[in-house]
Amino acid sequence: MIRLTYILSAMALGLIIFNATKVNWSDPFEGESLVAIISVLASACGILLLGILRLSIRVKKASEKN
């Protein structure tokens, strides 16, 4: 399960990089740039949620040992 979260995090990081290249930095809130910014934020939220999932799995394993 933890390997899957790392793979999904890597994919989300790739999406962040890809969408960051699509942003028109002179006018970032128009047209495709707005979609790219929303996609970057969504991917960042996904990475955050996957990190929380990894942490909760580690806590669960540690509590089962005791």
SERO-4910 file (N, C-alpha, C, O; in steps of 0.05 Angstrom, whole numbers):
BEGIN
 pado doro    nc1    nc2    nc3   cac1   cac2   cac3    cc1    cc2    cc3    oc1    oc2    oc3
  Met    A     16    -24      0      0      0      0     17     25      0     11     45    -14
  Ile    A     39     24     15     56     48     17     70     52    -10     74     75    -19
  Arg    A     77     30    -24     89     33    -50     70     47    -70     78     64    -86
  Leu    A     45     40    -68     25     52    -86     23     82    -80     20     98    -99
  Thr    A     24     90    -55     22    119    -49     47    133    -60     44    156    -68
  Tyr    A     70    121    -59     94    133    -71     91    136   -101     99    156   -113
  Ile    A     81    116   -114     77    117   -143     57    139   -150     61    154   -169
  Leu    A     35    140   -136     15    161   -141     25    189   -135     18    208   -149
  Ser    A     42    191   -115     55    217   -109     73    226   -131     74    249   -138
  Ala    A     88    207   -142    106    213   -165     90    222   -189     98    240   -203
  Met    A     67    208   -194     50    216   -216     39    244   -212     37    260   -231
  Ala    A     31    250   -187     20    277   -181     42    298   -184     36    320   -194
  Leu    A     66    291   -176     89    310   -180     94    315   -210     99    338   -218
  Gly    A     92    294   -225     95    297   -254     73    315   -266     78    332   -284
  Leu    A     48    313   -256     27    330   -265     31    359   -257     25    377   -272
  Ile    A     43    363   -233     49    390   -224     69    403   -243     66    426   -252
  Ile    A     90    388   -250    111    398   -267    100    404   -295    105    425   -307
  Phe    A     84    385   -306     72    388   -332     54    413   -333     56    429   -351
  Asn    A     36    415   -314     18    438   -314     31    464   -308     21    485   -317
  Ala    A     53    464   -293     67    489   -288     79    500   -313     83    524   -316
  Thr    A     86    483   -332     97    492   -358     75    504   -375     81    518   -394
  Lys    A     50    497   -370     27    507   -386     17    534   -377      0    546   -391
  Val    A     26    544   -355     16    569   -344     29    592   -359     54    593   -362
  Asn    A     13    611   -369     22    636   -381     27    655   -358      8    667   -347
  Trp    A     52    659   -351     58    675   -327     53    705   -330     51    719   -310
  Ser    A     50    714   -354     43    743   -358     13    748   -352      6    770   -344
  Asp    A     -4    727   -356    -32    729   -350    -42    702   -339    -56    688   -354
  Pro    A    -36    696   -314    -41    669   -304    -71    662   -299    -77    638   -294
  Phe    A    -88    681   -298   -116    675   -292   -135    677   -316   -159    683   -313
  Glu    A   -125    671   -339   -141    672   -364   -138    646   -379   -116    636   -382
  Gly    A   -160    635   -389   -160    612   -407   -147    587   -396   -154    579   -373
  Glu    A   -129    575   -411   -116    550   -403    -99    553   -379    -94    534   -364
  Ser    A    -89    577   -374    -72    582   -351    -87    577   -325    -76    566   -306
  Leu    A   -112    585   -324   -128    581   -300   -133    551   -296   -131    542   -273
  Val    A   -137    536   -317   -141    507   -315   -115    494   -305   -116    476   -288
  Ala    A    -93    503   -315    -67    492   -306    -61    498   -277    -51    481   -262
  Ile    A    -68    522   -268    -64    529   -239    -82    512   -222    -74    503   -200
  Ile    A   -107    508   -230   -125    491   -214   -115    463   -213   -116    449   -193
  Ser    A   -104    453   -235    -92    426   -236    -68    423   -218    -64    403   -205
  Val    A    -52    444   -217    -28    444   -200    -37    442   -170    -26    427   -155
  Leu    A    -57    458   -163    -67    458   -136    -80    431   -129    -77    421   -107
  Ala    A    -95    420   -148   -108    393   -143    -87    372   -139    -89    355   -122
  Ser    A    -65    372   -155    -44    353   -152    -29    356   -126    -22    337   -113
  Ala    A    -25    381   -117    -12    386    -92    -30    376    -69    -19    365    -49
  Cys    A    -56    379    -71    -74    368    -50    -73    338    -50    -74    326    -29
  Gly    A    -70    326    -73    -68    297    -75    -42    287    -61    -43    267    -47
  Ile    A    -20    301    -66      5    293    -52      2    296    -22     12    279     -7
  Leu    A    -11    317    -13    -15    321     16    -32    299     27    -26    288     49
  Leu    A    -54    291     14    -71    270     24    -57    243     24    -60    227     42
  Leu    A    -40    238      4    -25    213      3     -4    212     26      1    191     37
  Gly    A      7    235     32     26    236     54     12    231     81     23    217     98
  Ile    A    -12    241     84    -27    235    108    -34    206    110    -34    194    131
  Leu    A    -41    194     87    -47    165     86    -23    148     94    -26    129    110
  Arg    A      1    156     84     25    141     91     31    144    121     38    124    134
  Leu    A     27    167    132     31    172    160     12    155    177     19    144    197
  Ser    A    -13    154    169    -33    139    184    -27    109    183    -32     95    203
  Ile    A    -17    100    161    -10     71    159     13     65    178     13     44    191
  Arg    A     33     83    179     56     79    197     47     79    226     57     63    242
  Val    A     28     97    233     18     98    261      3     73    268      6     62    289
  Lys    A    -13     63    249    -28     39    253     -9     15    258    -13     -1    276
  Lys    A     12     13    242     32     -9    246     46     -6    272     51    -27    286
  Ala    A     52     18    280     66     22    306     48     15    329     57      5    349
  Ser    A     22     22    327      4     16    349     -2    -14    351     -8    -24    373
  Glu    A     -1    -29    329     -5    -57    329     18    -72    342     14    -94    353
  Lys    A     42    -61    342     65    -74    354     63    -74    384     73    -92    398
  Asn    A     50    -54    395     48    -51    424     24    -65    435     20    -65    459
***
